[in-house]
């Protein structure tokens, strides 16, 4: 049996929050939507944007009143304090969810503040761009993209089904997994690539300082594409790296061993082994990421609201 969701409150209207708002109205879902943001300036901008039929309010307390589903689209390090703030104002049987890229630490920090008559069902849509703010949202951001739902230990089955159904209704493919597995998967597919992009600029800067050669200015497409995510929000990624540092460290150690293995083949003059290692990577890339399909999704997802300019697309 599925919990009926009629009213949704979306707390935080940055890229993900405003994309959820846009997606609901783009798909004409029969939901009452209330949105807010910690920034008064953002709330005023939301009124200017006129995101569908969404009601804009200026406090979390007002936003969650009578809401069946409350989605906190706030930095992962702020989620627990947000829940503590709204807990007294949640209706009986409400469902609390989130969109964070880290799950184990957030669940551990949040559960003590979740009222006994409220269900906590964390989720993470794997979609985004390097842009932020209410103007960055896209109504098709979640189309054909994965959303991972990570039920807490005491999550009600009906509530889990309701959260899965919500994400499916705005275009996502949904997978349910444990918080631990989620954090290890994301450490490899998102957090480590971001860490690499952040770090390589420090490597480039140190070389420039020691050699006097302006490395970065000679970057071609590979360097630009690889480091695009370094433009991401520093505060958000500070929190993600801090909260998922254990899984990220494990992923980094394996990555380091694999990179050293490739370099060792080159140092030993083992052309065959070197080609095999590169070929294995090429094969896995080809099997898991279809460029034609990816390009088609990119074209679809950048169909923004009529008044918007489409933003570059990212899978991170």
N, C-alpha and C positions, 0 to 999 in steps of 0.2 A: 504494500500500500504506500502511496506517495503523499507526502505532505503538500497541501495546496498552498501555492505562493501567489498572492494577489498584489502585495505591496512590497517594493524593494527600496531599500535605502542604500545609497552609495556614498561612503564617507571618503572623500579625497577625489579630486577631479583633475589629476594629472593625465599623462598619456593613457594609462590603463583604465582609470576610472571614467574619464570622458569617452573613451572608446566603448566601454560597456554601455554607457548612457546612449551613445549614438547607435550602437548595435540594436538595442531594445526597440528604438523607434524606427530604425531602418527596416526591421523585420515585422513591424506592426504588432508587437506582442501586447496582449491585453493586460498590461501591468500598470499600476500606479507607481511612479518613480519620484523619489525625493533625493536630492543631491546637496552636498555641502563640501566645504573645504576649510582647512585650518586657516587659510589666508583669506582675509576679507577682500583683498584685491582680486583674488581668483573668483570668489563668489560674485563680485560685481561683474567680472568678465563673463561669467556663466550667464548672467542675466542678459548681457549684450549679445551673446552667441545664440540664446534661445534654443537650447538643445531639445528639440522635440517638445513633448508636453511635460518635461521634467519640472518639478517644483523645486526652486532654489531656496534654501534656508541658510541661516548664518550660524548654526550650532549643531554639533553632533546630537545633543540631547533632543532637539526638536526634530532632527532628521529621522531618528530611530523610533519615534513614537508610533506605535501600532504597526510597525513594519514586520512582515513575515520573514523576510530575508534581509540581513544586514551584511554588506560586503565592505570590509575595510581596505581601501586602496591607499595605504599609508606605508612609509618605510618600515622594513621588518623590525627595526629596533624600537619603533614607536607603537607597534600593534598592541602589546600587552597593556600599556598605559591607556591607550584609546578604549580598550575593552573595559578596563577598570572604571573609566569615566562614564561610559554609557550603560554599564551593567544595571544600575538601579532603574533605568528608564526603558528597558526592553520588555516587550509583552510576553506573557506566558506562552511558551512553545515556539518562540522566535528561533531562527537559525542564524548563527554567526558564521561568517566565512571571511576569507582574505584572498589576496592574489600574490603573496610573497614568494620569493625565490628560495627561501630557506624555511624548512619545516620543523625539524626536531627541536631546535632551540626556541622557536616561536611558540610551539605547542607547550613546551615545558614552562615557559614564562607566562603564558596566557591562561592556561587551565585554572590556576588558583583564583582567577577573577571572573570566571564564567559562572553565572547563577545556576543553581541546580535545575531550574525549570526552563533552561535554554540549551539548545544543541550547538556544539562547536564542530564545524566541518570545514577544515582548511582546504584550499584549492590553489592551483598555480597555472594560469594560462601561459603557455610558452609562445609568446608573441610579443613584439615590441619594435621600437626604433630607438635611435640614439637621441631622439628629441623628447622634450618634456613639456608639461603645462597643458591647460585645457584646450588650447588651439591645436595641439599635436594629435588629438584623438582621431581615429579612423573608424567608420562604421563597419568595415569588413576586416578589421585587424585580426579577428579570431576565426575567420572563415577557413575551414580545413586545417586549422592548427590544433595541436594537442593542448588539452587542459588536464593536468594531473590532480586528482582529488586524493587527499591523504587523511582519511578519518582519524580523529583522535581516539584514544582508548575507549572512551565511553560514548562515542558518536552513535546516535540513533539511526537505525537502518533506513527508516522513512526519510529522515533528514538528509542522509547521504544521497538517496535516490533523488530527492528534490534538487540538491545542488548539482548533481550530474545532469539532470534534465534541464536546469537553467542554462548551463554552459552549452549543452547540445542545441538549445533553442536559439542561441546567438551564433551558431555555426561551428562550434568546436567539436573535435573528436575527443572523447573522454576516456581516461585510463585511471583506475583506482589502484594505488599502491601504498606501501608503508612510508612514513615520513623518513625513515632511515634510508630506504632505497632511493627515494626521491632525491635526497640531499647528495648521495653518491653519484647518481645519474647527472644531476645538474652541475656538480663539481666538474665533471668531465666535459659535458656538452656546452656549458655556458660560463661557469666561474673561472675555470682554468684558461679558456681562450681570452676572457677579459683580462685576467691577471697577466697573461703573456703580452697582450696589446699594451697594457699600462707599463709593463717592465721594459719592453724593447725601446721605448723612448728614453728611458734612463740609460740604457746601454748606448744608444746613439749619442746622447748628450755627453757621456763620459768619453766616448771616442773623439767627439768634436773638441772637447776640452784638452785632451792629451795630444791630439794630432793637428788641430787647427783646421781640419777638413769638415765643412758643413754637410754632414752625412744626409740629414733629413731632406735637404733640398734636392737631392738627386734621386728621391724615391720615385719608383714607377708604379704601375697598377697593382702589383703584388703587395707592396708595402702599404699603399693607401687602402686597399681592400681589407687587408689583414688587420690594420690598426684602426679602422673606422669606429669600432666600439670604444676606443679610447676617448671618444667625445661624450660618452655616457655620463650621467649625473654622479659627481664624486661622492656626495653624501650617501646616496643610495648604495653605491658599490662599496663604500667604506663599511657600511653596516652588513652587507651580504658577506664580504670577506671575513669580517670579524666573527659573525655568527656561524659561518660554515667552514671555519678555518681547519677543523679536524679532517673532514672529508676532502677538503681542497688540498691539504698537505699530503694526504695519501695519494690523491690523483697526481699531484705534482711529482712525488717520488717515483711513481711508475712512469710518468712522462719523461722524467730525467733519465731513468734507466733505458727507456726505449730510444731516446735521442742518442745516448752514449753508445748504444748498440749499433746504430747506423754509422756514427763517426768512427767506431772501432773497426768496422768493415772497411771504411775508406783508409784508415791508418795502416791496416794490414794488407792493403792492396787486393782485397777480396772483391773483385768486380762482380762476380756472380752473386755473392751474398748481398751486396749493396743493391744490385738491380732487383733481387727478389724482395727485399724489404720495401723498396719504393713501389714495386708492382703490387704488393699486398695492400699497401695504403691506397693506391690508385683503384684497385678492384673494390675495396670496401667503400670508397667514396662513390664510385659509380653505382654500386648496388643500393646504397642508402639515400642518395640525393640525386633525383632525376632533374637535370637542368631544364629540360623543356617544361616539365610540370611545375618546377619552381618559378620559371619565368611567367607562366600562365597565372599562377597564384599571385605573383607580384603585381601583374596588371590588374587583377580583380581587386586586390586589397587596397590599392591606391585610388579607387573610385570613392572619393570623399563626399561629404555633404556638399550640396550645390555651391555654397559660398566659400568652400575651403580649397586650399591648394594642397594637392597630394604630397605626402612626405615620403622620403626614401623608406624602404621596407627592410626589416630585419627579422631573423628567426630567433634572436636571442631573448 
